[in-house]
Amino acid sequence: MTDTFGAPTATELTRPDYVALAESFGVPGLRTTPETLEGDLAKALATPGPSVVVLPAVLRMFAPTHLNRADRADGADSADGADASD
């Protein structure tokens, strides 16, 4: 993202590799899928000590509500559209 003068204003963060992080501390780590989750989780729970089971997911954020919004004359700025005088 860039500001008015073209300078970066934010940083894109990536997800850490939790399996590698766990293994760097000597903890068994496992990446799984929805289809293999049950078996992988059972295996992790049967292993003595801590385990990390990672089920990757896609985060889909909601559309921003504060961009390109015309100011409302009625003063109803709350999320539910209720007027502040209610």
Secondary structure, DSSP 8 states (H G I E B T S, - for coil): -B-TTS-B---------HHHHHHHTT--EEE--TTTHHHHHHHHHHSSS--EEE----------SSSS----TT---STT---TT-
